[in-house]
Amino acid sequence: MATAVYSCPLPVIGAINGHAIAGGFVLAMCCDWKIVADAPMRVGLTEVRVGVPYPAAALEVVRSELHPKVARELVLFGKNMNAAEALAAGIFDESVAPDQLLVRAMEKAREAAELPRRSFKIIKHQLRRRALEACRAVISREGEPVRDAWIQPKDARGNLQRAQSFAWLDKVRSRTPLCGINFLTVSFFHSSPWKGSQKLLSGSNLS
C-alpha cells in the first residue's frame, strides 16, 4: 500500500490527526504534503524496539523523505516525537488546530489541483524514481524482510522475539488509553483537478 501511495501520479495530501507509529508513520511519509493537528500524539518508528525487520518499501520511503539525522534517530533507536518535535524535524510540513485540519487539507488539495497534470506526474516520478527503483530492486534481490522473518519462522528464538513484540505492544496500549488499537488516523486527499473534484480516502494503522 505504501508503494502505491508513494508512486501515485496525482497530488496526495495527508491530514494526520492522531498517533502515527510504525506502518502508519510510513504511510504518512508517502504523502506529498503532510499536515498535522496540533494535538497530543506520538509519531515514530518502533520496529527496532520490538525486533521487527523493516519492510523494504518502508525503509526506502523513510530514507528518501527524512533528513539523515532524523532517520537515524527514528530507525536505529526507535525515538518517538510529539507533533511539535516532528514539525521542527521536518517530518510534517505544517501544523494547524485540530478543528481546522480537514479544512486546511482540502484547501491544500485545491491548491495542488491547479497544477498541470502532466508536468506534475513527470516531475514527481523524477523525484521519487530512485527510491522506488531501489525498493523494487531490494525486494527482487533479497526478498521481503518482514515476510521472511514473520510468516516463515524457522527457530524458537524467532518465536520468542515475536512473543516479546506482542507483549511490548500490549504495554504501549495500556499506557495510551486514548489511542486504543488505532495508532494512526490519517485522511488522504487525492486531488484531481482534471475531473474537477477531490476524492477523500481514509485509512487506519491498526496493531
Buried (B, 14 or more C-beta within 10 A) or exposed (E): EBBEBBBBEBBBBBBBBBBBBBBBBBBBBBBBBBBBBBBEBBBBBBBBBBBBBBBBBBBBBBBBBBEEEBBEBBBEEBBBBBBEBBBEBEBBBEBBEEEEBBEBBBBBBBEBBEBEBEEBBEEBEEEBEEBBEBBBEBBEEEEBBBEEBBEEBEEEEBEEBBEEBEEBBEEBBEEBEEBEEBBBBBBBBBBBBEEEEBEBEEBEBEB
